């Protein structure tokens, strides 16, 4: 799964969370937010996270 940081309009931000509280590429995070399914057969999933927790 790929996680992107976006602004309020949904545009991707040119930054990462790497290094935040020890996060590394491929690390685990827990998120709170809403799930939206879209695409053909609703197989694409977008999680609009409002909070996240490393680890």
PDB file of N, H, CA, C and O in Angstrom:
ATOM      1  N   UNK A   1       0.847  -1.166   0.000  1.00  0.00           N
ATOM      2  CA  UNK A   1       0.000   0.000   0.000  1.00  0.00           C
ATOM      3  C   UNK A   1       0.892   1.229   0.000  1.00  0.00           C
ATOM      4  O   UNK A   1       1.963   1.230   0.608  1.00  0.00           O
ATOM      5  N   UNK A   2       0.460   2.244  -0.664  1.00  0.00           N
ATOM      6  H   UNK A   2      -0.410   2.243  -1.158  1.00  0.00           H
ATOM      7  CA  UNK A   2       1.202   3.501  -0.731  1.00  0.00           C
ATOM      8  C   UNK A   2       0.421   4.574   0.003  1.00  0.00           C
ATOM      9  O   UNK A   2      -0.800   4.659  -0.128  1.00  0.00           O
ATOM     10  N   UNK A   3       1.116   5.387   0.767  1.00  0.00           N
ATOM     11  H   UNK A   3       2.108   5.319   0.873  1.00  0.00           H
ATOM     12  CA  UNK A   3       0.486   6.474   1.518  1.00  0.00           C
ATOM     13  C   UNK A   3       0.998   7.795   0.961  1.00  0.00           C
ATOM     14  O   UNK A   3       2.206   7.986   0.815  1.00  0.00           O
ATOM     15  N   UNK A   4       0.091   8.696   0.654  1.00  0.00           N
ATOM     16  H   UNK A   4      -0.890   8.541   0.773  1.00  0.00           H
ATOM     17  CA  UNK A   4       0.460  10.024   0.177  1.00  0.00           C
ATOM     18  C   UNK A   4      -0.044  11.075   1.157  1.00  0.00           C
ATOM     19  O   UNK A   4      -1.117  10.935   1.744  1.00  0.00           O
ATOM     20  N   UNK A   5       0.738  12.116   1.320  1.00  0.00           N
ATOM     21  H   UNK A   5       1.610  12.231   0.843  1.00  0.00           H
ATOM     22  CA  UNK A   5       0.296  13.269   2.092  1.00  0.00           C
ATOM     23  C   UNK A   5      -0.316  14.266   1.129  1.00  0.00           C
ATOM     24  O   UNK A   5       0.279  14.587   0.100  1.00  0.00           O
ATOM     25  N   UNK A   6      -1.510  14.762   1.459  1.00  0.00           N
ATOM     26  H   UNK A   6      -1.994  14.501   2.295  1.00  0.00           H
ATOM     27  CA  UNK A   6      -2.200  15.711   0.591  1.00  0.00           C
ATOM     28  C   UNK A   6      -2.675  16.907   1.396  1.00  0.00           C
ATOM     29  O   UNK A   6      -2.795  16.839   2.619  1.00  0.00           O
ATOM     30  N   UNK A   7      -2.947  18.015   0.693  1.00  0.00           N
ATOM     31  H   UNK A   7      -2.850  18.071  -0.300  1.00  0.00           H
ATOM     32  CA  UNK A   7      -3.509  19.178   1.365  1.00  0.00           C
ATOM     33  C   UNK A   7      -5.029  19.050   1.418  1.00  0.00           C
ATOM     34  O   UNK A   7      -5.585  18.035   0.998  1.00  0.00           O
ATOM     35  N   UNK A   8      -5.688  20.064   1.926  1.00  0.00           N
ATOM     36  H   UNK A   8      -5.236  20.888   2.267  1.00  0.00           H
ATOM     37  CA  UNK A   8      -7.155  19.997   2.091  1.00  0.00           C
ATOM     38  C   UNK A   8      -7.901  19.827   0.774  1.00  0.00           C
ATOM     39  O   UNK A   8      -9.021  19.317   0.761  1.00  0.00           O
ATOM     40  N   UNK A   9      -7.291  20.250  -0.337  1.00  0.00           N
ATOM     41  H   UNK A   9      -6.380  20.664  -0.326  1.00  0.00           H
ATOM     42  CA  UNK A   9      -7.964  20.106  -1.632  1.00  0.00           C
ATOM     43  C   UNK A   9      -7.693  18.739  -2.260  1.00  0.00           C
ATOM     44  O   UNK A   9      -8.272  18.407  -3.295  1.00  0.00           O
ATOM     45  N   UNK A  10      -6.806  17.934  -1.632  1.00  0.00           N
ATOM     46  H   UNK A  10      -6.336  18.203  -0.791  1.00  0.00           H
ATOM     47  CA  UNK A  10      -6.498  16.616  -2.153  1.00  0.00           C
ATOM     48  C   UNK A  10      -5.273  16.565  -3.042  1.00  0.00           C
ATOM     49  O   UNK A  10      -4.953  15.514  -3.598  1.00  0.00           O
ATOM     50  N   UNK A  11      -4.582  17.688  -3.184  1.00  0.00           N
ATOM     51  H   UNK A  11      -4.842  18.541  -2.733  1.00  0.00           H
ATOM     52  CA  UNK A  11      -3.366  17.726  -4.001  1.00  0.00           C
ATOM     53  C   UNK A  11      -2.189  17.156  -3.211  1.00  0.00           C
ATOM     54  O   UNK A  11      -2.000  17.513  -2.048  1.00  0.00           O
ATOM     55  N   UNK A  12      -1.394  16.273  -3.827  1.00  0.00           N
ATOM     56  H   UNK A  12      -1.547  15.983  -4.771  1.00  0.00           H
ATOM     57  CA  UNK A  12      -0.244  15.694  -3.124  1.00  0.00           C
ATOM     58  C   UNK A  12       0.759  16.754  -2.681  1.00  0.00           C
ATOM     59  O   UNK A  12       1.024  17.714  -3.405  1.00  0.00           O
ATOM     60  N   UNK A  13       1.312  16.570  -1.489  1.00  0.00           N
ATOM     61  H   UNK A  13       1.097  15.790  -0.901  1.00  0.00           H
ATOM     62  CA  UNK A  13       2.331  17.472  -0.957  1.00  0.00           C
ATOM     63  C   UNK A  13       3.717  16.912  -1.264  1.00  0.00           C
ATOM     64  O   UNK A  13       3.912  15.697  -1.249  1.00  0.00           O
ATOM     65  N   UNK A  14       4.683  17.792  -1.543  1.00  0.00           N
ATOM     66  H   UNK A  14       4.525  18.779  -1.555  1.00  0.00           H
ATOM     67  CA  UNK A  14       6.038  17.330  -1.874  1.00  0.00           C
ATOM     68  C   UNK A  14       6.859  17.038  -0.613  1.00  0.00           C
ATOM     69  O   UNK A  14       7.935  17.607  -0.428  1.00  0.00           O
ATOM     70  N   UNK A  15       6.359  16.158   0.247  1.00  0.00           N
ATOM     71  H   UNK A  15       5.485  15.696   0.097  1.00  0.00           H
ATOM     72  CA  UNK A  15       7.048  15.829   1.493  1.00  0.00           C
ATOM     73  C   UNK A  15       6.752  14.388   1.879  1.00  0.00           C
ATOM     74  O   UNK A  15       5.873  13.754   1.296  1.00  0.00           O
ATOM     75  N   UNK A  16       7.472  13.877   2.844  1.00  0.00           N
ATOM     76  H   UNK A  16       8.186  14.393   3.318  1.00  0.00           H
ATOM     77  CA  UNK A  16       7.227  12.527   3.352  1.00  0.00           C
ATOM     78  C   UNK A  16       7.218  12.567   4.871  1.00  0.00           C
ATOM     79  O   UNK A  16       7.526  13.590   5.483  1.00  0.00           O
ATOM     80  N   UNK A  17       6.865  11.451   5.461  1.00  0.00           N
ATOM     81  H   UNK A  17       6.615  10.620   4.964  1.00  0.00           H
ATOM     82  CA  UNK A  17       6.915  11.315   6.925  1.00  0.00           C
ATOM     83  C   UNK A  17       8.184  10.607   7.373  1.00  0.00           C
ATOM     84  O   UNK A  17       8.357  10.328   8.559  1.00  0.00           O
ATOM     85  N   UNK A  18       9.076  10.315   6.423  1.00  0.00           N
ATOM     86  H   UNK A  18       8.935  10.541   5.459  1.00  0.00           H
ATOM     87  CA  UNK A  18      10.296   9.605   6.768  1.00  0.00           C
ATOM     88  C   UNK A  18      11.054  10.364   7.853  1.00  0.00           C
ATOM     89  O   UNK A  18      11.303  11.564   7.734  1.00  0.00           O
ATOM     90  N   UNK A  19      11.409   9.656   8.894  1.00  0.00           N
ATOM     91  H   UNK A  19      11.207   8.681   8.991  1.00  0.00           H
ATOM     92  CA  UNK A  19      12.123  10.258  10.008  1.00  0.00           C
ATOM     93  C   UNK A  19      11.225  10.731  11.130  1.00  0.00           C
ATOM     94  O   UNK A  19      11.685  10.886  12.262  1.00  0.00           O
ATOM     95  N   UNK A  20       9.938  10.966  10.838  1.00  0.00           N
ATOM     96  H   UNK A  20       9.565  10.839   9.919  1.00  0.00           H
ATOM     97  CA  UNK A  20       9.009  11.393  11.881  1.00  0.00           C
ATOM     98  C   UNK A  20       8.830  10.267  12.880  1.00  0.00           C
ATOM     99  O   UNK A  20       8.358   9.186  12.526  1.00  0.00           O
ATOM    100  N   UNK A  21       9.197  10.508  14.100  1.00  0.00           N
ATOM    101  H   UNK A  21       9.581  11.385  14.388  1.00  0.00           H
ATOM    102  CA  UNK A  21       9.116   9.502  15.167  1.00  0.00           C
ATOM    103  C   UNK A  21       9.728   8.172  14.745  1.00  0.00           C
ATOM    104  O   UNK A  21       9.232   7.103  15.102  1.00  0.00           O
ATOM    105  N   UNK A  22      10.819   8.256  13.977  1.00  0.00           N
ATOM    106  H   UNK A  22      11.222   9.124  13.687  1.00  0.00           H
ATOM    107  CA  UNK A  22      11.547   7.058  13.588  1.00  0.00           C
ATOM    108  C   UNK A  22      10.971   6.294  12.413  1.00  0.00           C
ATOM    109  O   UNK A  22      11.419   5.182  12.133  1.00  0.00           O
ATOM    110  N   UNK A  23       9.982   6.858  11.708  1.00  0.00           N
ATOM    111  H   UNK A  23       9.618   7.761  11.935  1.00  0.00           H
ATOM    112  CA  UNK A  23       9.398   6.152  10.552  1.00  0.00           C
ATOM    113  C   UNK A  23      10.421   5.953   9.452  1.00  0.00           C
ATOM    114  O   UNK A  23      11.218   6.840   9.149  1.00  0.00           O
ATOM    115  N   UNK A  24      10.382   4.771   8.860  1.00  0.00           N
ATOM    116  H   UNK A  24       9.734   4.050   9.106  1.00  0.00           H
ATOM    117  CA  UNK A  24      11.250   4.421   7.740  1.00  0.00           C
ATOM    118  C   UNK A  24      10.371   3.951   6.586  1.00  0.00           C
ATOM    119  O   UNK A  24       9.237   3.528   6.815  1.00  0.00           O
ATOM    120  N   UNK A  25      10.874   4.017   5.341  1.00  0.00           N
ATOM    121  H   UNK A  25      11.795   4.360   5.156  1.00  0.00           H
ATOM    122  CA  UNK A  25      10.085   3.502   4.212  1.00  0.00           C
ATOM    123  C   UNK A  25       9.664   2.060   4.478  1.00  0.00           C
ATOM    124  O   UNK A  25      10.477   1.230   4.883  1.00  0.00           O
ATOM    125  N   UNK A  26       8.403   1.778   4.247  1.00  0.00           N
ATOM    126  H   UNK A  26       7.742   2.453   3.918  1.00  0.00           H
ATOM    127  CA  UNK A  26       7.878   0.434   4.482  1.00  0.00           C
ATOM    128  C   UNK A  26       7.450   0.202   5.917  1.00  0.00           C
ATOM    129  O   UNK A  26       7.018  -0.896   6.264  1.00  0.00           O
ATOM    130  N   UNK A  27       7.565   1.238   6.767  1.00  0.00           N
ATOM    131  H   UNK A  27       7.916   2.130   6.485  1.00  0.00           H
ATOM    132  CA  UNK A  27       7.187   1.104   8.169  1.00  0.00           C
ATOM    133  C   UNK A  27       5.677   1.036   8.344  1.00  0.00           C
ATOM    134  O   UNK A  27       4.919   1.280   7.406  1.00  0.00           O
ATOM    135  N   UNK A  28       5.259   0.706   9.537  1.00  0.00           N
ATOM    136  H   UNK A  28       5.875   0.508  10.299  1.00  0.00           H
ATOM    137  CA  UNK A  28       3.839   0.542   9.859  1.00  0.00           C
ATOM    138  C   UNK A  28       3.284   1.807  10.505  1.00  0.00           C
ATOM    139  O   UNK A  28       3.923   2.407  11.370  1.00  0.00           O
ATOM    140  N   UNK A  29       2.072   2.208  10.069  1.00  0.00           N
ATOM    141  H   UNK A  29       1.554   1.720   9.367  1.00  0.00           H
ATOM    142  CA  UNK A  29       1.353   3.292  10.714  1.00  0.00           C
ATOM    143  C   UNK A  29      -0.096   2.864  10.915  1.00  0.00           C
ATOM    144  O   UNK A  29      -0.597   1.998  10.197  1.00  0.00           O
ATOM    145  N   UNK A  30      -0.758   3.461  11.877  1.00  0.00           N
ATOM    146  H   UNK A  30      -0.351   4.164  12.461  1.00  0.00           H
ATOM    147  CA  UNK A  30      -2.187   3.271  12.116  1.00  0.00           C
ATOM    148  C   UNK A  30      -2.853   4.604  11.803  1.00  0.00           C
ATOM    149  O   UNK A  30      -2.353   5.652  12.212  1.00  0.00           O
ATOM    150  N   UNK A  31      -3.975   4.581  11.081  1.00  0.00           N
ATOM    151  H   UNK A  31      -4.381   3.730  10.748  1.00  0.00           H
ATOM    152  CA  UNK A  31      -4.645   5.824  10.711  1.00  0.00           C
ATOM    153  C   UNK A  31      -6.101   5.829  11.165  1.00  0.00           C
ATOM    154  O   UNK A  31      -6.728   4.779  11.305  1.00  0.00           O
ATOM    155  N   UNK A  32      -6.627   7.037  11.394  1.00  0.00           N
ATOM    156  H   UNK A  32      -6.117   7.890  11.280  1.00  0.00           H
ATOM    157  CA  UNK A  32      -8.053   7.266  11.629  1.00  0.00           C
ATOM    158  C   UNK A  32      -8.545   8.101  10.468  1.00  0.00           C
ATOM    159  O   UNK A  32      -7.843   9.013  10.031  1.00  0.00           O
ATOM    160  N   UNK A  33      -9.721   7.821   9.961  1.00  0.00           N
ATOM    161  H   UNK A  33     -10.291   7.081  10.316  1.00  0.00           H
ATOM    162  CA  UNK A  33     -10.268   8.599   8.865  1.00  0.00           C
ATOM    163  C   UNK A  33     -11.431   7.900   8.205  1.00  0.00           C
ATOM    164  O   UNK A  33     -12.120   7.089   8.823  1.00  0.00           O
ATOM    165  N   UNK A  34     -11.644   8.222   6.940  1.00  0.00           N
ATOM    166  H   UNK A  34     -11.084   8.881   6.438  1.00  0.00           H
ATOM    167  CA  UNK A  34     -12.741   7.629   6.180  1.00  0.00           C
ATOM    168  C   UNK A  34     -12.197   6.862   4.984  1.00  0.00           C
ATOM    169  O   UNK A  34     -11.155   7.207   4.427  1.00  0.00           O
ATOM    170  N   UNK A  35     -12.915   5.824   4.601  1.00  0.00           N
ATOM    171  H   UNK A  35     -13.761   5.543   5.053  1.00  0.00           H
ATOM    172  CA  UNK A  35     -12.528   4.994   3.467  1.00  0.00           C
ATOM    173  C   UNK A  35     -13.481   5.263   2.312  1.00  0.00           C
ATOM    174  O   UNK A  35     -14.699   5.286   2.492  1.00  0.00           O
ATOM    175  N   UNK A  36     -12.915   5.469   1.117  1.00  0.00           N
ATOM    176  H   UNK A  36     -11.926   5.451   0.971  1.00  0.00           H
ATOM    177  CA  UNK A  36     -13.716   5.670  -0.082  1.00  0.00           C
ATOM    178  C   UNK A  36     -13.299   4.620  -1.102  1.00  0.00           C
ATOM    179  O   UNK A  36     -12.107   4.428  -1.344  1.00  0.00           O
ATOM    180  N   UNK A  37     -14.259   3.949  -1.695  1.00  0.00           N
ATOM    181  H   UNK A  37     -15.227   4.105  -1.499  1.00  0.00           H
ATOM    182  CA  UNK A  37     -13.984   2.979  -2.754  1.00  0.00           C
ATOM    183  C   UNK A  37     -14.387   3.614  -4.078  1.00  0.00           C
ATOM    184  O   UNK A  37     -15.403   4.304  -4.169  1.00  0.00           O
ATOM    185  N   UNK A  38     -13.573   3.369  -5.105  1.00  0.00           N
ATOM    186  H   UNK A  38     -12.748   2.809  -5.031  1.00  0.00           H
ATOM    187  CA  UNK A  38     -13.882   3.933  -6.414  1.00  0.00           C
ATOM    188  C   UNK A  38     -13.232   3.078  -7.485  1.00  0.00           C
ATOM    189  O   UNK A  38     -12.613   2.055  -7.190  1.00  0.00           O
ATOM    190  N   UNK A  39     -13.375   3.499  -8.713  1.00  0.00           N
ATOM    191  H   UNK A  39     -13.878   4.329  -8.953  1.00  0.00           H
ATOM    192  CA  UNK A  39     -12.808   2.754  -9.832  1.00  0.00           C
ATOM    193  C   UNK A  39     -13.729   1.633 -10.267  1.00  0.00           C
ATOM    194  O   UNK A  39     -14.814   1.435  -9.720  1.00  0.00           O
ATOM    195  N   UNK A  40     -13.260   0.905 -11.272  1.00  0.00           N
ATOM    196  H   UNK A  40     -12.379   1.066 -11.717  1.00  0.00           H
ATOM    197  CA  UNK A  40     -14.042  -0.204 -11.800  1.00  0.00           C
ATOM    198  C   UNK A  40     -14.245  -1.240 -10.707  1.00  0.00           C
ATOM    199  O   UNK A  40     -13.276  -1.677 -10.085  1.00  0.00           O
ATOM    200  N   UNK A  41     -15.474  -1.637 -10.465  1.00  0.00           N
ATOM    201  H   UNK A  41     -16.261  -1.282 -10.970  1.00  0.00           H
ATOM    202  CA  UNK A  41     -15.840  -2.634  -9.456  1.00  0.00           C
ATOM    203  C   UNK A  41     -15.502  -2.202  -8.029  1.00  0.00           C
ATOM    204  O   UNK A  41     -15.441  -3.045  -7.134  1.00  0.00           O
ATOM    205  N   UNK A  42     -15.281  -0.903  -7.801  1.00  0.00           N
ATOM    206  H   UNK A  42     -15.330  -0.218  -8.528  1.00  0.00           H
ATOM    207  CA  UNK A  42     -14.974  -0.382  -6.461  1.00  0.00           C
ATOM    208  C   UNK A  42     -13.793  -1.087  -5.808  1.00  0.00           C
ATOM    209  O   UNK A  42     -13.784  -1.269  -4.591  1.00  0.00           O
ATOM    210  N   UNK A  43     -12.805  -1.484  -6.587  1.00  0.00           N
ATOM    211  H   UNK A  43     -12.813  -1.336  -7.576  1.00  0.00           H
ATOM    212  CA  UNK A  43     -11.661  -2.199  -6.027  1.00  0.00           C
ATOM    213  C   UNK A  43     -10.541  -1.263  -5.571  1.00  0.00           C
ATOM    214  O   UNK A  43      -9.647  -1.679  -4.834  1.00  0.00           O
ATOM    215  N   UNK A  44     -10.587  -0.002  -6.007  1.00  0.00           N
ATOM    216  H   UNK A  44     -11.313   0.336  -6.606  1.00  0.00           H
ATOM    217  CA  UNK A  44      -9.594   0.960  -5.545  1.00  0.00           C
ATOM    218  C   UNK A  44     -10.080   1.569  -4.239  1.00  0.00           C
ATOM    219  O   UNK A  44     -11.252   1.922  -4.108  1.00  0.00           O
ATOM    220  N   UNK A  45      -9.187   1.688  -3.286  1.00  0.00           N
ATOM    221  H   UNK A  45      -8.235   1.401  -3.392  1.00  0.00           H
ATOM    222  CA  UNK A  45      -9.554   2.198  -1.964  1.00  0.00           C
ATOM    223  C   UNK A  45      -8.697   3.414  -1.643  1.00  0.00           C
ATOM    224  O   UNK A  45      -7.479   3.395  -1.819  1.00  0.00           O
ATOM    225  N   UNK A  46      -9.345   4.463  -1.173  1.00  0.00           N
ATOM    226  H   UNK A  46     -10.335   4.478  -1.030  1.00  0.00           H
ATOM    227  CA  UNK A  46      -8.633   5.655  -0.719  1.00  0.00           C
ATOM    228  C   UNK A  46      -9.017   5.897   0.728  1.00  0.00           C
ATOM    229  O   UNK A  46     -10.199   5.983   1.060  1.00  0.00           O
ATOM    230  N   UNK A  47      -8.015   6.007   1.585  1.00  0.00           N
ATOM    231  H   UNK A  47      -7.055   5.938   1.315  1.00  0.00           H
ATOM    232  CA  UNK A  47      -8.258   6.299   2.985  1.00  0.00           C
ATOM    233  C   UNK A  47      -7.895   7.761   3.220  1.00  0.00           C
ATOM    234  O   UNK A  47      -6.739   8.153   3.058  1.00  0.00           O
ATOM    235  N   UNK A  48      -8.875   8.557   3.597  1.00  0.00           N
ATOM    236  H   UNK A  48      -9.814   8.239   3.728  1.00  0.00           H
ATOM    237  CA  UNK A  48      -8.641   9.960   3.929  1.00  0.00           C
ATOM    238  C   UNK A  48      -8.406  10.027   5.423  1.00  0.00           C
ATOM    239  O   UNK A  48      -9.348  10.091   6.213  1.00  0.00           O
ATOM    240  N   UNK A  49      -7.131  10.012   5.801  1.00  0.00           N
ATOM    241  H   UNK A  49      -6.366   9.960   5.160  1.00  0.00           H
ATOM    242  CA  UNK A  49      -6.754   9.960   7.217  1.00  0.00           C
ATOM    243  C   UNK A  49      -6.817  11.351   7.845  1.00  0.00           C
ATOM    244  O   UNK A  49      -6.379  12.337   7.252  1.00  0.00           O
ATOM    245  N   UNK A  50      -7.362  11.408   9.038  1.00  0.00           N
ATOM    246  H   UNK A  50      -7.717  10.607   9.519  1.00  0.00           H
ATOM    247  CA  UNK A  50      -7.375  12.657   9.780  1.00  0.00           C
ATOM    248  C   UNK A  50      -6.342  12.639  10.897  1.00  0.00           C
ATOM    249  O   UNK A  50      -5.932  13.692  11.387  1.00  0.00           O
ATOM    250  N   UNK A  51      -5.923  11.447  11.298  1.00  0.00           N
ATOM    251  H   UNK A  51      -6.256  10.592  10.900  1.00  0.00           H
ATOM    252  CA  UNK A  51      -4.876  11.272  12.313  1.00  0.00           C
ATOM    253  C   UNK A  51      -4.072  10.040  11.961  1.00  0.00           C
ATOM    254  O   UNK A  51      -4.594   9.115  11.338  1.00  0.00           O
ATOM    255  N   UNK A  52      -2.817  10.015  12.349  1.00  0.00           N
ATOM    256  H   UNK A  52      -2.393  10.766  12.855  1.00  0.00           H
ATOM    257  CA  UNK A  52      -2.003   8.826  12.137  1.00  0.00           C
ATOM    258  C   UNK A  52      -1.078   8.622  13.333  1.00  0.00           C
ATOM    259  O   UNK A  52      -0.716   9.566  14.035  1.00  0.00           O
ATOM    260  N   UNK A  53      -0.714   7.383  13.537  1.00  0.00           N
ATOM    261  H   UNK A  53      -1.008   6.616  12.967  1.00  0.00           H
ATOM    262  CA  UNK A  53       0.138   6.990  14.655  1.00  0.00           C
ATOM    263  C   UNK A  53       1.205   6.036  14.159  1.00  0.00           C
ATOM    264  O   UNK A  53       0.877   4.961  13.656  1.00  0.00           O
ATOM    265  N   UNK A  54       2.480   6.400  14.287  1.00  0.00           N
ATOM    266  H   UNK A  54       2.746   7.274  14.695  1.00  0.00           H
ATOM    267  CA  UNK A  54       3.547   5.464  13.894  1.00  0.00           C
ATOM    268  C   UNK A  54       3.524   4.220  14.759  1.00  0.00           C
ATOM    269  O   UNK A  54       3.202   4.267  15.946  1.00  0.00           O
ATOM    270  N   UNK A  55       3.876   3.092  14.125  1.00  0.00           N
ATOM    271  H   UNK A  55       4.137   3.054  13.160  1.00  0.00           H
ATOM    272  CA  UNK A  55       4.009   1.847  14.889  1.00  0.00           C
ATOM    273  C   UNK A  55       2.816   0.983  14.958  1.00  0.00           C
ATOM    274  O   UNK A  55       2.857  -0.077  15.582  1.00  0.00           O
TER     275      UNK A  55
END
